[in-house]
Amino acid sequence: MIIRTPRRLHLGLIDPSAVLGRRFGSLGVALEGGYEIEILESDSKDIVAEGEDRETIEAALKRMNSAYGTGVNYRVEVRKGIPRHVGLGSTTQLSLAVGLGVAKLRNLNLSVVELAKTLGRGKNSGAGIYTFAHGGFVIDGGVKSGIPPLIFREDFPEDWAFLLIIPELKPGFDEEEEKPVMASISGKPDAAMEISHRILLGLLPALKERDIKTFGEHLTAIQRLVGRHFEDYQGGEFREDVGLILDFLAEKTYGAGQSSWGPTVYGLIRKADFQRLSAEAHGFLREQGVGAKVELGLPRNSGAEVMEENAFLSRLIKNVAGE
């Protein structure tokens, strides 16, 4: 069985202060290019993965077995991955892929939300869960008890995209490093109110109307407001070490921000402009002496894909043949 997941950009948390009884609330968008794993039943446990991917798979198999008695004897191979701790949602996407694969192999009819609960995902944000489940642009309603509910989901315009820059800098916080921050952060209620206002009467209408300029303006403003919640933990509205790159993106794209704890930063663009903007980004990075990957972030308006091996091979052959 082959499972392909999205990547996700995390576009911010609304209200860490929980003044209305719900904490956080997150925005995210699914992108192409996530994990591709193969998972099969086996006589023994066989994990073909490296480093933290292996640890994540081990943990997911153990949790599924504890909850549903599914055992741990599977062959799991990571054929394509998401870089760890750069702000693209690697842990949630891989955990859910393994959980979904085990559930399918054992004929368990479990929703993605049920899997997320079992796998310990969604404690602070539902963006990774709902991009995995549905793709597109998603907003969750904040944590009250259990997984935050999905309150909005919309296809992302396919002629829009993101210019992704992933600098060779210190990774973002991992889950253990993040825990004390998320437990202690109080946030700024005034920022939360403005973020909410901009989402409801700025970002979402612009998305519905496919108005990239207005969407980008509100996205940039929201990102800066979100940064106010976390400035005591990352040295400012954004990480200090990505400031120059964000200035470049703010000048060249419709809207810019930092995904999660970074170091990935992004600019909203029209897909047709990627080659030109990519060349400009590479030139800028060379001038600054910054090593980085520059990638096209294509929107993905569907969730994780599950295919039997034969169907996967058939599709691959057709793609290679250009049919």
Buried (B, 14 or more C-beta within 10 A) or exposed (E): BBBBBBBBBBBBBBBBBBEEEBBBBBBBBBBBBBBBBBBBEEEEBEBBBEEBBBEBBBBBBEBBBEBBEBBBEBBBBBEEBBEBBBBBBBBBBBBBBBBBBBBBBBEBEBEBBBBBBBBBBBBBBBBBBBBBBBBBBBBBBBBEEEBBBBEBBBBBBEEBBBBBBBBEBEBBBEEEEBEEBBEEBEBBBEBBBBBBEBBEEBBBBBBEEEBBEBBBBBBBBBBBBBBBBBEEBBEEBBBEBBBBBBEBBBEBBBBBBBBBBBBBBBBBBBBEBBEEBBEBBEEBBEEEEBEBEBBBBBBBBBBBBBBEEEEBEEEEEEEEEEE
